[in-house]
Amino acid sequence: GIAPPTLDVPAFEAAALLCYVVAPQWRRKGVARSLLAGALASLASRGVRVIDAVPFKSEASQAPGDHYHGPELLFRAAGFVVIDETATLRVMRRRLDAAAH
């Protein structure tokens, strides 16, 4: 299993993005990217400084419905980096600071 990631900020300055799925007819149109950008902006405006996501590994499955944690490549493109992993999941983190607002 994955141990809870350590934080160097107070818990109230941390958040996790857990699950979202885009309807099949809306995939590949930038909806997930827009949702993630909106979530990052909203969290940053509320003082969140660390955001974690736990996508399934891209190589673990190619079925879009299997990626309900959000696609790993989406998080990578948004500046998340891998901080831990299991056989099927990656824990990814992005820091928000004044430059990210």
C-alpha positions as CSV (number, residue, x, y, z in Angstrom):
1,G,0.0,0.0,0.0
2,I,0.8,3.6,-0.1
3,A,1.8,5.4,3.1
4,P,0.2,8.8,3.7
5,P,2.5,11.3,2.0
6,T,4.3,13.6,4.5
7,L,3.5,17.3,4.4
8,D,5.7,20.3,5.1
9,V,2.6,22.5,5.4
10,P,-0.3,22.5,7.9
11,A,-3.0,20.0,6.9
12,F,-5.5,22.8,6.2
13,E,-3.1,24.0,3.4
14,A,-3.2,20.6,1.7
15,A,-5.8,19.0,-0.6
16,A,-6.3,15.8,-2.7
17,L,-8.0,15.4,-6.0
18,L,-9.6,12.0,-5.9
19,C,-12.0,11.2,-8.7
20,Y,-13.6,12.6,-11.8
21,V,-14.8,11.2,-15.0
22,V,-15.6,13.1,-18.2
23,A,-18.5,11.7,-20.2
24,P,-17.4,9.8,-23.3
25,Q,-18.8,12.3,-25.8
26,W,-16.8,15.1,-24.1
27,R,-13.4,13.4,-23.9
28,R,-10.5,14.7,-25.9
29,K,-12.0,18.2,-25.9
30,G,-10.0,19.8,-23.1
31,V,-12.8,19.3,-20.4
32,A,-10.5,17.5,-17.9
33,R,-7.8,20.1,-18.4
34,S,-10.3,22.9,-17.8
35,L,-11.7,21.2,-14.7
36,L,-8.2,20.7,-13.3
37,A,-7.2,24.3,-14.0
38,G,-10.4,25.5,-12.3
39,A,-9.8,23.2,-9.3
40,L,-6.1,24.4,-8.9
41,A,-7.2,28.1,-9.1
42,S,-10.0,27.6,-6.6
43,L,-7.8,25.7,-4.2
44,A,-5.0,28.3,-4.5
45,S,-7.4,31.1,-3.8
46,R,-8.4,29.3,-0.6
47,G,-4.8,29.1,0.7
48,V,-4.1,25.5,-0.4
49,R,-0.4,25.1,-1.0
50,V,0.0,21.4,-1.7
51,I,-2.2,19.2,-3.9
52,D,-2.0,15.5,-4.3
53,A,-3.5,13.2,-6.9
54,V,-3.4,9.4,-7.1
55,P,-3.9,8.4,-10.8
56,F,-3.7,4.8,-12.0
57,K,-0.5,4.2,-13.9
58,S,-0.9,4.9,-17.6
59,E,0.6,1.6,-18.4
60,A,-1.7,-0.3,-16.0
61,S,-4.7,0.0,-18.3
62,Q,-5.7,1.7,-21.5
63,A,-9.5,1.7,-20.9
64,P,-10.6,5.4,-20.3
65,G,-13.1,4.3,-17.7
66,D,-10.3,2.8,-15.6
67,H,-8.8,6.2,-15.1
68,Y,-11.5,7.7,-12.8
69,H,-8.8,9.2,-10.6
70,G,-7.9,11.4,-13.5
71,P,-5.3,10.5,-16.2
72,E,-1.7,10.5,-15.1
73,L,-0.6,12.5,-18.2
74,L,-3.0,15.3,-17.4
75,F,-1.4,15.7,-13.9
76,R,2.1,15.6,-15.4
77,A,1.1,18.3,-17.9
78,A,-0.2,20.4,-15.0
79,G,3.1,20.2,-13.1
80,F,2.5,17.3,-10.8
81,V,5.5,15.1,-9.9
82,V,5.5,11.5,-8.7
83,I,6.3,11.2,-5.0
84,D,5.3,7.5,-4.4
85,E,3.8,4.6,-6.2
86,T,2.4,1.1,-6.0
87,A,2.1,-1.5,-8.7
88,T,-0.9,0.2,-10.2
89,L,-1.1,3.8,-8.7
90,R,1.2,6.8,-8.6
91,V,1.0,9.5,-5.9
92,M,1.6,12.8,-7.6
93,R,2.0,16.2,-6.0
94,R,1.9,19.8,-7.1
95,R,2.9,22.8,-4.9
96,L,1.1,26.1,-5.3
97,D,2.8,29.3,-4.4
98,A,2.4,33.0,-5.2
99,A,3.8,32.4,-8.7
100,A,1.0,29.8,-9.4
101,H,-1.8,32.3,-8.8
